[in-house]
C-alpha cells in the first residue's frame, strides 16, 4: 500500500491561498465599486500605479461595459486634441564653478616667498589685494639698472644729445622690464625716489574670488608660470545636469530654467540654458546641459544638488489628460473608446507632462477618444478574466477531479 506524500496537501493549500489572494486583490475593487453605487474619481495627477497594476496591465484585453457600469466606476472620456503645450524637461544637477570666472595666480619671475598675506584655502580675495611678498634677485638687479640710468642722465645732462638719449633709453627699458614682471608702479617709484632698490615687491590679485586652491607656503622658491593660487568668482555659477536623449529635441539654447536646491528650502533661482554639450553618453544615453545663474548673495555653493526644470516655447502638440494614462513601469496604456462602444487598451508613447496633460508621441491620432477617468478600475475589469484563466499552471492549482477511491464493502470487511 502506497503512503501518500505528506507534502502534497501543504503545497496544494499554499498554491490555493496564493491564487485566492490574487483573485481577491483584483476583484475586491470592482465589487466595492459595483455595490457602492458611487463613481470613483481618479487622482488628478494620473495613474502612476505600476505596483498595483502589475502584470495584469500588460495583458489587458478589450472590455465591454454598459452605461450603468461605466457610471458606477466613474468612466469619463476626453478627445485626443492638439493643445498649445510648453514642453518641460525636469532633471537634477550639481552647482559648479563658472569656468569663465576662474583665475590662476602665477609669478612671471623666479623668486622666494617672503610673506603670505592669503594663507589658507577658502579665503576671500578682493581684486588688487596683496597675496604675498616676493623677493626676486632679477627684480633687484633691474632696479639697480634703473637707478644707474638716472645717475647717467644727471651726469650727461649738459652732454651731447646722443648721451642723453642713451640714458633715457636705459631708464625706459629698466622700468618696462619691471612692469612686465608685474612689479607695482608704486614699488618702482619708491626705489627711484629713495635711490635704493626695494628688496621685495607685492604680488597682487588680478581678480576677485575665493582661494579654492593654494599651492604656496612662506619661504618657498617659486618659478615663472608655477600655479600659486586658484581663485573662483562665485557671483555667477553654473548648474550642470543630465537630460535624456529623447528630451534633447525639447531643449534649446536660451530656454528659461528654474532651479531649486536641497539646501535652500523654498528658494527658486531662474536662469537660462547657456550650453548644450555636443555628445551623448553611450551608457546612460544622456547629454549634459548647463544653466547659468547669478549668485550675488553667494548662497549657491559648488557641489550643491539642484532640481532643474527647463521650459521650452509653447507649441501645438497632440495631448491627452494625465489621468488617462496608466503607467505600468514597462509600458504606458490608455483605453481607446471604439465605435462599437468597447474599450481597447492601447500602448502609447508619451513625453514629459505639464501639470495637466501628456504630449502624445506615438500610438494615438487626433480625434481619438480615450477614457479620462476610471482607467485603473477599467484595467482591473479587463484583466480579471486573464488572472483567473492563468491560474491553472500555478503550483498546487491542478483542478482536475480526483479519482474516486474504492471503499470496501461490508461483506469484504466481514470476510477479513
C-alpha positions as CSV (number, residue, x, y, z in Angstrom):
1,X,0.0,0.0,0.0
2,X,1.5,3.4,-1.1
3,X,1.6,6.0,1.6
4,X,0.5,9.5,0.2
5,X,3.2,12.2,0.4
6,X,2.7,14.5,3.4
7,X,3.9,17.4,1.3
8,X,1.1,17.4,-1.3
9,X,-1.7,18.8,0.9
10,X,0.6,21.6,2.1
11,X,1.6,22.5,-1.5
12,X,-2.0,22.5,-2.6
13,X,-3.2,24.7,0.2
14,X,-0.3,27.1,-0.3
15,X,-1.0,27.4,-4.0
16,X,-4.7,27.8,-3.4
17,X,-4.1,30.6,-0.9
18,X,-1.9,32.5,-3.3
19,X,-4.5,32.2,-6.1
20,X,-7.3,33.3,-3.8
21,X,-5.3,36.4,-2.7
22,X,-4.6,37.3,-6.3
23,X,-8.2,37.0,-7.3
24,X,-9.4,38.9,-4.3
25,X,-7.0,41.8,-4.9
26,X,-8.3,42.3,-8.4
27,X,-11.9,41.6,-7.8
28,X,-12.3,43.5,-4.5
29,X,-12.1,46.9,-6.2
30,X,-14.7,46.0,-8.7
31,X,-17.1,44.5,-6.2
32,X,-16.8,47.5,-3.9
33,X,-17.5,49.9,-6.7
34,X,-20.4,47.9,-8.1
35,X,-22.0,47.7,-4.6
36,X,-21.4,51.2,-3.6
37,X,-23.3,52.8,-6.4
38,X,-20.9,55.8,-6.4
39,X,-18.4,56.7,-9.1
40,X,-14.8,56.9,-8.0
41,X,-12.8,59.9,-9.2
42,X,-9.2,59.2,-10.2
43,X,-6.3,61.2,-8.7
44,X,-5.6,64.4,-10.6
45,X,-2.0,63.6,-11.4
46,X,-2.8,60.4,-13.4
47,X,-2.5,56.7,-12.7
48,X,1.2,56.1,-12.0
49,X,0.3,52.8,-10.2
50,X,2.7,50.3,-11.7
51,X,3.0,48.4,-8.5
52,X,-0.8,48.0,-8.2
53,X,-1.4,47.2,-11.9
54,X,1.4,44.6,-12.0
55,X,1.5,42.1,-14.8
56,X,-2.2,42.4,-15.4
57,X,-1.9,45.8,-17.0
58,X,0.5,44.3,-19.6
59,X,-2.1,41.6,-20.5
60,X,-5.1,43.9,-20.7
61,X,-7.9,42.9,-23.1
62,X,-10.8,44.7,-24.8
63,X,-13.6,45.5,-22.3
64,X,-17.3,45.8,-22.8
65,X,-19.2,47.9,-20.2
66,X,-22.7,49.1,-20.2
67,X,-23.7,52.6,-19.4
68,X,-24.7,51.7,-15.8
69,X,-21.3,50.0,-15.1
70,X,-19.5,53.0,-16.7
71,X,-21.2,55.4,-14.3
72,X,-20.6,53.1,-11.3
73,X,-16.8,53.1,-11.8
74,X,-16.7,56.8,-12.8
75,X,-15.7,56.4,-16.5
76,X,-15.4,59.7,-18.4
77,X,-14.0,60.5,-21.8
78,X,-11.7,63.0,-23.4
79,X,-10.7,63.6,-27.0
80,X,-7.1,63.4,-28.2
81,X,-6.6,67.0,-29.1
82,X,-3.9,69.5,-30.1
83,X,-3.1,71.9,-27.3
84,X,-0.5,74.7,-27.0
85,X,1.8,72.8,-24.6
86,X,5.0,74.2,-23.3
87,X,7.4,71.2,-23.1
88,X,9.1,70.9,-19.7
89,X,12.1,68.9,-19.1
90,X,12.9,68.0,-15.4
91,X,16.3,66.7,-14.2
92,X,18.8,67.0,-11.4
93,X,22.1,68.9,-11.4
94,X,25.0,70.0,-9.4
95,X,26.3,73.5,-8.8
96,X,29.8,74.0,-10.2
97,X,32.2,76.9,-10.8
98,X,31.7,79.3,-13.7
99,X,34.8,78.3,-15.6
100,X,35.0,81.8,-17.2
101,X,35.4,83.2,-13.7
102,X,38.3,81.0,-12.6
103,X,41.8,82.7,-12.3
104,X,45.2,81.0,-11.7
105,X,47.7,83.2,-10.0
106,X,51.4,82.8,-11.0
107,X,54.6,84.9,-11.0
108,X,56.5,85.9,-14.1
109,X,59.9,85.9,-12.4
110,X,61.8,83.5,-10.2
111,X,61.9,84.3,-6.6
112,X,61.3,83.4,-2.9
113,X,58.2,83.9,-0.9
114,X,59.0,86.3,2.0
115,X,55.4,86.5,3.4
116,X,52.0,85.2,2.7
117,X,49.0,87.5,3.1
118,X,46.4,85.0,1.8
119,X,47.5,81.9,3.8
120,X,44.6,79.4,3.7
121,X,42.3,77.8,1.2
122,X,38.8,79.3,1.1
123,X,40.0,82.9,2.0
124,X,38.1,85.6,0.1
125,X,40.2,87.8,-2.1
126,X,39.4,91.2,-3.5
127,X,40.7,92.5,-6.8
128,X,44.1,94.1,-6.4
129,X,44.6,92.6,-2.9
130,X,48.2,91.6,-2.0
131,X,48.6,87.8,-2.0
132,X,52.3,87.6,-1.0
133,X,55.6,89.5,-0.9
134,X,58.2,88.1,-3.3
135,X,62.0,88.6,-3.2
136,X,63.3,88.2,-6.8
137,X,67.0,88.8,-7.4
138,X,66.3,89.7,-11.1
139,X,63.9,92.4,-9.9
140,X,66.5,93.9,-7.6
141,X,69.1,93.8,-10.3
142,X,66.8,95.6,-12.7
143,X,66.1,98.3,-10.1
144,X,69.8,98.8,-9.9
145,X,69.9,99.3,-13.7
146,X,67.1,101.8,-13.4
147,X,68.9,103.8,-10.7
148,X,72.1,103.7,-12.8
149,X,70.2,105.2,-15.7
150,X,69.0,108.1,-13.5
151,X,72.7,108.7,-12.4
152,X,73.8,108.7,-16.1
153,X,71.0,111.1,-17.0
154,X,72.2,113.6,-14.4
155,X,75.8,113.2,-15.4
156,X,75.2,113.8,-19.2
157,X,72.6,116.5,-18.7
158,X,75.0,119.0,-20.3
159,X,76.4,116.5,-22.7
160,X,75.5,115.5,-26.2
161,X,72.0,114.6,-27.3
162,X,73.2,111.1,-28.1
163,X,74.4,110.6,-24.5
164,X,71.2,112.0,-23.1
165,X,69.2,109.6,-25.3
166,X,71.2,106.6,-24.2
167,X,70.5,107.4,-20.5
168,X,66.8,107.9,-21.2
169,X,66.6,104.5,-23.1
170,X,68.2,102.7,-20.2
171,X,65.7,104.2,-17.8
172,X,62.8,103.3,-20.0
173,X,64.0,99.8,-20.7
174,X,64.5,99.0,-17.0
175,X,61.2,100.4,-16.0
176,X,59.4,98.5,-18.8
177,X,61.0,95.2,-17.7
178,X,59.8,95.7,-14.1
179,X,56.3,96.4,-15.3
180,X,56.3,93.2,-17.4
181,X,57.2,91.3,-14.2
182,X,54.1,92.8,-12.5
183,X,56.2,94.9,-10.2
184,X,53.7,97.6,-9.0
185,X,54.3,101.2,-10.2
186,X,54.4,102.4,-6.5
187,X,57.3,100.0,-5.8
188,X,59.2,101.3,-8.7
189,X,58.6,104.9,-7.8
190,X,59.7,104.3,-4.1
191,X,63.0,102.9,-5.3
192,X,63.6,105.8,-7.7
193,X,62.9,108.4,-5.0
194,X,65.0,106.7,-2.3
195,X,67.8,105.7,-4.6
196,X,67.8,102.2,-3.1
197,X,66.2,99.1,-4.7
198,X,63.1,97.7,-3.0
199,X,64.1,94.2,-1.7
200,X,60.6,92.7,-2.2
201,X,57.6,93.5,-4.2
202,X,53.9,92.6,-3.6
203,X,52.1,90.1,-5.9
204,X,48.5,91.3,-6.3
205,X,45.4,89.5,-7.3
206,X,44.1,90.4,-10.8
207,X,40.6,89.2,-9.9
208,X,38.1,88.8,-7.1
209,X,37.0,85.5,-5.7
210,X,37.7,82.7,-3.2
211,X,41.0,80.9,-3.0
212,X,39.8,77.4,-3.8
213,X,43.4,76.1,-4.3
214,X,46.6,77.3,-2.5
215,X,50.0,75.8,-3.6
216,X,52.5,78.0,-1.9
217,X,54.0,78.5,1.6
218,X,56.2,81.1,3.1
219,X,59.9,80.6,2.2
220,X,59.1,78.6,-0.9
221,X,61.1,79.1,-4.1
222,X,58.7,79.7,-7.0
223,X,59.3,79.6,-10.7
224,X,57.7,81.6,-13.5
225,X,54.4,80.1,-14.5
226,X,54.1,77.9,-11.4
227,X,50.5,78.0,-10.1
228,X,50.4,79.6,-6.7
229,X,46.6,80.2,-6.2
230,X,43.4,79.3,-8.0
231,X,40.6,81.8,-7.5
232,X,36.9,81.4,-8.2
233,X,34.5,84.3,-8.5
234,X,31.2,82.9,-7.2
235,X,29.0,85.8,-8.1
236,X,27.9,83.7,-11.1
237,X,27.7,79.8,-11.1
238,X,26.8,77.0,-13.4
239,X,24.4,74.2,-12.7
240,X,25.1,71.2,-14.9
241,X,22.5,68.4,-15.3
242,X,21.9,65.3,-17.5
243,X,18.9,65.1,-19.9
244,X,17.8,62.0,-21.6
245,X,18.4,61.6,-25.3
246,X,14.6,61.6,-26.0
247,X,14.3,65.1,-24.5
248,X,17.1,66.7,-26.5
249,X,14.7,68.0,-29.1
250,X,12.8,69.9,-26.4
251,X,15.7,71.9,-25.1
252,X,17.2,75.0,-26.9
253,X,19.9,77.5,-26.1
254,X,18.4,80.4,-24.2
255,X,15.4,78.5,-22.8
256,X,14.3,79.7,-19.4
257,X,15.1,77.4,-16.5
258,X,14.3,77.2,-12.8
259,X,16.5,75.6,-10.2
260,X,15.6,74.6,-6.7
261,X,18.1,73.4,-4.1
262,X,18.0,70.9,-1.3
263,X,19.9,73.3,1.0
264,X,17.7,76.3,0.3
265,X,14.1,75.3,1.1
266,X,11.6,77.4,-0.8
267,X,14.2,79.2,-2.9
268,X,13.9,79.3,-6.7
269,X,16.6,80.7,-8.9
270,X,15.9,81.5,-12.5
271,X,18.4,81.4,-15.3
272,X,18.7,80.2,-18.9
273,X,20.2,77.3,-20.9
274,X,23.7,78.6,-21.7
275,X,25.2,75.5,-23.3
276,X,24.2,72.0,-24.6
277,X,27.1,69.6,-24.7
278,X,27.7,68.1,-28.2
279,X,27.9,64.5,-27.1
280,X,25.7,61.7,-25.6
281,X,26.9,59.3,-23.1
282,X,26.9,55.8,-24.6
283,X,26.0,54.1,-21.4
284,X,23.4,56.4,-19.8
285,X,22.0,57.8,-23.1
286,X,22.1,61.3,-21.6
287,X,23.7,64.6,-22.6
288,X,24.8,67.4,-20.3
289,X,23.1,70.8,-20.1
290,X,24.5,73.9,-18.5
291,X,22.4,76.6,-16.7
292,X,23.9,80.0,-15.8
293,X,22.7,81.5,-12.5
294,X,23.6,84.8,-10.8
295,X,24.7,84.4,-7.2
296,X,25.1,87.9,-5.8
297,X,24.4,86.7,-2.3
298,X,26.8,83.8,-2.6
299,X,24.2,81.4,-1.2
300,X,24.9,78.9,-4.0
301,X,28.0,76.8,-3.4
302,X,29.7,74.4,-5.8
303,X,28.7,70.9,-5.0
304,X,25.1,71.6,-4.0
305,X,22.4,69.4,-5.5
306,X,19.7,71.1,-7.6
307,X,16.4,70.2,-9.3
308,X,16.1,71.7,-12.7
309,X,13.0,72.5,-14.8
310,X,13.6,73.7,-18.4
311,X,10.6,75.2,-20.2
312,X,10.5,75.4,-24.0
313,X,8.2,77.6,-26.0
314,X,4.6,76.6,-26.2
315,X,3.7,74.7,-29.4
316,X,0.6,72.9,-30.7
317,X,1.0,69.3,-29.5
318,X,-1.2,66.2,-29.6
319,X,-2.1,65.6,-25.9
320,X,-4.2,63.6,-23.5
321,X,-5.2,64.3,-19.9
322,X,-2.7,62.9,-17.3
323,X,-5.5,60.9,-15.7
324,X,-5.9,58.9,-19.0
325,X,-2.5,57.3,-18.8
326,X,-1.9,54.0,-16.9
327,X,1.9,53.8,-16.4
328,X,2.9,50.2,-15.6
329,X,6.7,50.7,-15.5
330,X,7.2,48.5,-18.6
331,X,4.8,50.4,-20.9
332,X,2.1,53.0,-20.8
333,X,-1.5,52.2,-21.7
334,X,-4.7,54.2,-22.4
335,X,-8.2,52.8,-23.1
336,X,-9.4,53.9,-26.5
337,X,-13.2,54.1,-27.0
338,X,-14.1,52.3,-30.2
339,X,-17.1,53.0,-32.4
340,X,-18.8,49.7,-31.3
341,X,-18.7,51.1,-27.7
342,X,-16.0,48.7,-26.5
343,X,-12.8,49.9,-24.8
344,X,-9.5,48.8,-26.3
345,X,-6.2,49.0,-24.3
346,X,-3.7,50.8,-26.5
347,X,0.1,51.1,-25.8
348,X,1.3,54.7,-26.3
349,X,4.5,56.7,-26.1
350,X,4.2,59.9,-24.1
351,X,6.5,62.8,-23.5
352,X,7.2,64.8,-20.3
353,X,3.9,66.1,-18.9
354,X,2.9,69.5,-17.6
355,X,0.6,69.8,-14.6
356,X,-2.5,68.5,-16.5
357,X,-1.6,66.8,-19.8
358,X,0.8,64.4,-21.5
359,X,2.2,65.0,-25.0
360,X,1.5,62.0,-27.3
361,X,4.5,60.9,-29.3
362,X,3.0,57.7,-30.7
363,X,0.0,55.4,-30.5
364,X,-2.9,57.8,-30.9
365,X,-4.3,60.2,-33.6
366,X,-6.2,63.5,-33.4
367,X,-9.9,62.8,-33.0
368,X,-9.5,59.6,-31.0
369,X,-11.4,59.4,-27.7
370,X,-9.8,57.9,-24.6
371,X,-11.0,57.1,-21.1
372,X,-10.1,60.1,-19.0
373,X,-11.1,58.7,-15.6
374,X,-11.8,55.3,-14.1
375,X,-8.9,54.0,-16.1
376,X,-7.4,51.9,-13.3
377,X,-10.7,50.2,-12.5
378,X,-11.4,49.6,-16.2
379,X,-8.0,48.0,-16.4
380,X,-8.8,45.7,-13.4
381,X,-12.0,44.7,-15.2
382,X,-10.0,44.0,-18.3
383,X,-7.5,41.8,-16.5
384,X,-9.8,39.9,-14.2
385,X,-10.5,37.1,-16.7
386,X,-6.9,36.9,-17.6
387,X,-5.8,36.5,-14.0
388,X,-8.4,33.8,-13.3
389,X,-7.7,32.0,-16.6
390,X,-3.9,31.9,-15.9
391,X,-4.1,30.2,-12.6
392,X,-4.2,26.6,-14.0
393,X,-0.4,26.4,-14.2
394,X,0.3,27.6,-10.6
395,X,1.7,25.1,-8.1
396,X,-1.0,23.2,-6.3
397,X,-3.7,24.5,-8.6
398,X,-4.4,21.3,-10.5
399,X,-8.2,21.4,-10.5
400,X,-8.8,18.0,-12.2
401,X,-11.4,16.0,-10.3
402,X,-9.9,13.4,-8.0
403,X,-10.3,9.7,-8.9
404,X,-12.9,8.0,-6.7
405,X,-11.5,5.9,-4.0
406,X,-12.6,2.3,-3.6
407,X,-14.4,1.7,-0.3
408,X,-14.5,-1.9,0.8
409,X,-18.0,-3.4,1.1
410,X,-19.3,-4.7,4.4
411,X,-19.1,-8.2,3.1
412,X,-15.5,-7.9,2.3
413,X,-14.9,-6.4,5.7
414,X,-16.7,-9.2,7.4
415,X,-14.7,-11.7,5.3
416,X,-11.5,-10.2,6.7
